[in-house]
């Protein structure tokens, strides 16, 4: 299995997954342009765990400094709520970042050789240090009642409930857009145009022959150098640390949440690589550590009250691990000529596939002027949530702090293979209707680095981990943020929805903490 290394941050190598025989040169170049180098990141002053006293008391403790932790921390501090963010990693430019290697330990099993450790980033700012900025919304049908949702478990919230928060998230991420399609999710706001507007007129005209409507990717674009996406470390955490009543601690790994006999979390046990240990006290706790480490933390937080792990009374913590997995088709259009490289996205078959219990379908079409007769179609079908795809604690491996490592079991299910087969046949038909020849499915697949659904939200505590407000069913003062809470992997990329749900939780917590103070 080939892997593509695309960033080196303080000794931590991040790589992509398997690829087919067709080189995704355009995509790789685009990823490199949108991936920040360590030397480009501004310095950020943080505290050490040794500077925190066991007697310190905060309104809210957030575990993780990625996009959700930074957005939530800033929103709470703006409301006068004292907040501490605990981050296991360090600044990517810091020499300390090279020390985290012994914390990055995991086992993987199953039919998929999944590169778990190289599809995430333990550092200040989290994976927004390496994201590409794609911000397509989930389709309304992803949230609605449909045959697929009835099989895998429905979202406890609707698109209408999320839509205002989507608009807020697009402001936070400075999302810009281009040509939309008739099937695009409806919105209450207008997006600003691209700073550098991608166009695909010839590609659009070509696919109209097959009655396929293409659209542009909404993307996060700042006015900063290289028009890169919003990143937690560059755009959000510097604002957070200037607020009164805030703390940002790097190198602090939360190893356990301590609970009372009533299920409330009363402390977060944090340790660093210098053997400093503190118990951080707060009225409310928010886990924003990612789908794998968030599940691991809850499992490590076993107690007499929760012998199988905090939040795990239903045995759902860690189950249903999900990813966006892409496969490729290539085809040739004899005699076709284009003057430009073009790329566009399409979800015109997504709702139909949901109705057929196939999870949905999205695909990207790209064409390069260097090879004008060739079209490449990269397509993905949301994997079906499967209980056996799960995060547990490894019994035979421990990290530098002595805690069991992540154990990931991950395999394609039979229904996933059926869905991908249907998607391939549909897209081959589209290619034939364009007059294409030499239509070939490429070998292998590509990982999107989207860890999802290990801490799913739901209305029923017996088959979910958190409720519609993202609060643990098991604990009255503990919440979870991130794509681990997604009921299904859905259309589009997860970051925009993560930020939308973060703003939504922020409003909830401002009201909740305010009531607690006046009680």
Helices and strands as residue ranges (DSSP letters): E 5-9, E 12-15, H 25-34, G 38-40, G 49-51, E 57-63, H 67-78, E 83-86, G 95-103, E 106-109, G 116-119, G 126-129, H 140-143, H 147-152, H 159-172, E 175-177, E 192-193, H 201-208, E 219-220, G 225-227, I 232-236, H 237-240, E 246-249, E 253-259, E 265-271, E 277-287, H 291-300, E 325-332, E 342-346, H 350-355, E 362-367, G 369-371, E 374-380, E 390-398, E 404-409, H 414-433, E 437-441, E 446-447, E 478-480, G 483-485, H 494-518
